[in-house]
Amino acid sequence: MKKEFKYKEQHAVIVKCSSEEEQKKVFEKLKEEGYNDLKVVSV
């Protein structure tokens, strides 16, 4: 029995920051502008 994968299309924007400090500022700015579904990624 093969399971069917249900894919929900999503769209995203990635902002590459030069430092953790800049990442925090960008995150807070986007929150202030009303963006609710924000993710923080560090690699």
Helices and strands as residue ranges (DSSP letters): H 20-32
